[in-house]
Amino acid sequence: MARDREKLTKTYRFALGICVPTVRWWGRLEVEGLKNVPPSGPLIIASNHDSYWDPVVVGIAALEVRQIRALAKSSLWKVKGLNLMLDGMRQIPVVRGTKDTDALERAMTELRSGSCVGIFPEGTRSLGRTLRARSGIGRMAAAAPEATIVCAAVSGTTDIPRPLKRPRLKVRFFEPSGGQMRPGEDPTELAVRVLAEMRELAPISAAGRSKKAVEATPEEPVKPVEAPDAELIPPAGKPSD
């Protein structure tokens, strides 16, 4: 029997549709584990983050099943015209670096209504660094225990801006091998184990940098955990990292 498909907003379909030729044809997108993405019900999709293209590629990979509402840095709403697109895509503004309770509550409202919310546990692009896992995904899971967590390990996106190198994109959807949030599990502990599983499948990659340079990049210092940081699906056709 065919799976039910979530109805996409016109703006979301348009924004990702522009990028489909780049991602599916030029990028030779390969998608694994789409059966692990529930076609309905509250869902949290967590992904590793090396490139501005990651949210676009994950969105296109899941396009047959779900529309992803990603937490996005609020400053993007200050760009005239872009704010209308973001609202049409039903993205969620968050003030990064603060305990933005409004953004978290909006994400909770979306989850409780049966929507899919996307988040990057690293909070921002790695840029070759080993970043700590932020607690946002754990806080969301604790507040909405009915939501399913699905990981998306993304690789190849840092090659998209390289004109002389044709990328080979891959998105693997899977449920955490350690299971969903455990009773009494700390939000940060959940974020750490989920990020570790994604990074095992999709090692850190940085555009324009050699493997040696990436390995030599120091780990980000551990700081107090703040808001559920994440970056949005960027404007369609964002050309580079």
Stockholm file with secondary structure:
# STOCKHOLM 1.0

chainA/1-241         MARDREKLTKTYRFALGICVPTVRWWGRLEVEGLKNVPPSGPLIIASNHDSYWDPVVVGIAALEVRQIRALAKSSLWKVKGLNLMLDGMRQIPVVRGTKDTDALERAMTELRSGSCVGIFPEGTRSLGRTLRARSGIGRMAAAAPEATIVCAAVSGTTDIPRPLKRPRLKVRFFEPSGGQMRPGEDPTELAVRVLAEMRELAPISAAGRSKKAVEATPEEPVKPVEAPDAELIPPAGKPSD
#=GR chainA/1-241 SS CCCCCCCCCHHHHHHHHHHHIIIIIITCCEEECGGGSCSSSCEEEEECCSSTTHHHHHHHHTTTTCCEEEEEEGGGGGSTTHHHHHHHTTCEEECTTSCCHHHHHHHHHHHHTTCEEEECTTSSCCTTCCCCCCTHHHHHHHHCTTSEEEEEEEESGGGTTCTTSCCCCEEEEECCTTCSCCTTCCHHHHHHHHHHHHHHHSCCCCTTCCHHHHHHSCCCCCCCCCSCCCCCCCSTTCCCC
#=GC SS_cons         CCCCCCCCCHHHHHHHHHHHIIIIIITCCEEECGGGSCSSSCEEEEECCSSTTHHHHHHHHTTTTCCEEEEEEGGGGGSTTHHHHHHHTTCEEECTTSCCHHHHHHHHHHHHTTCEEEECTTSSCCTTCCCCCCTHHHHHHHHCTTSEEEEEEEESGGGTTCTTSCCCCEEEEECCTTCSCCTTCCHHHHHHHHHHHHHHHSCCCCTTCCHHHHHHSCCCCCCCCCSCCCCCCCSTTCCCC
//
